[in-house]
Amino acid sequence: MSRSPHPLAGPIVAPSILSADFARLGGALALVDPARDWVHCDIMDNHFVPNLTFGPLIVAAARRLSAAFLDVHLMIERPETLIAGFREAGADLVTVHLEACADPAAVLAAVRSSGARVGLTLRPGTPFAQAEPWLKDLDLFLVMTVEPGFGGQAFMPGMLEKVRAAREWRERHGARYLIEVDGGISSVTAPQCRAAGADVFVAGNAVYAQGDPAQALAALRAAIR
């Protein structure tokens, strides 16, 4: 179970282990500072998105290897069937896709009752307004800045408007969710997202595909501050 009740405050970098070398996962996670970073886990089922990644076993391994806050993004059909498994593996926060939920209220309630913090996200083409009925009860709203499914894609600048909409809605309604961005996040795009209102920055290739991942992570931390 969770070992790291990270405060809900940004800005936070969340390196995505999808881009790490799984043969050296311990070393990849050693770069993450539990006092200020999260670890992001991209879960894909080859149904909701055209890619297959990993399940609770890898999340459990990450939990054993790091005390950092585990941010688990479920890009899967019928997410309600696996919420308990990922929570038991150590997920601190579970984010589901609105498009994958037959009954969003029930799925979000299942995440909450598991003991995990609750996140919701949309595909880039889904209007922000479709998430509004559930925003008040979220801990995190994730703005996908690429189409979900694969790492290494180019950042979609048009999604900055969705970040702004999420920030404005939060301010207008007194909501508490953090705004996360995921896809094409780098030292160049992260400041744009920060200016638009983002609090949490998922970065895969911008950290783990660089010659010096530790230096790349430090640069990203500096870029959002």
C-alpha positions, 0 to 999 in steps of 0.5 A: 500500500501507499507509503508516501502521502504526497501533499497536493501541491505543485509544481511536481515532475512525474517521470514516466517509467514507460520510457525507462530501461526496465532491466535497470528499473531500480536505477531509473527510480533512484533519480526520483526525489520522493520529497518533490517528484512523483513516479508516473505509471502508464497502464495500457491494455491494447484495447482502449489504446493500441499498445500493451504495457504492464500491470500491477506487478511492475507497479508493485516493483516500483513501490518496493524500489521507491518511496515516491508517490505513485501516480497510476494512469489507467488507459484501459477498458473497464477500469473498475475491474483493476482498481483494487489490484493497482491499489494493492500494488501500491498506487497512491493515485489512480486516474481513469479515462472518462471515455472508458467508464460506463458509469463514471460516478461509480468508477470514481467512487470505487477509486476513492473507496480503495483508498487511492486519490482520484484522477480523471482524464480525457482524450484530446478530442473530448471536450472539457465540458464532458468532465465537468459533472465530476470535477468537484470531487477529483484530486487530479485532472489530467490533460492529455497533450498527445493522443494516449497510447505511445510515448515520444509523441509531439506536444499538442499546443491546442491542449493548452486551452484545456489546461486553462479551462481546467484552471478557470473551472477550479478557481470559479468553483473552489475545486481542489484538483491538481492539473496534470499534463502528459505528452511531449512535456520537456523543458520547452513545453513545460513552462507553457503548461505551467503558465496555463495552470498545470501543476504536475508534469509527466515526462518520459523521453524528456528524462529517460531517453536523454544522455544524462537522465539525472541532469534532464530531470533537474532541468525539467524541475528548474523549467517549471519553477 
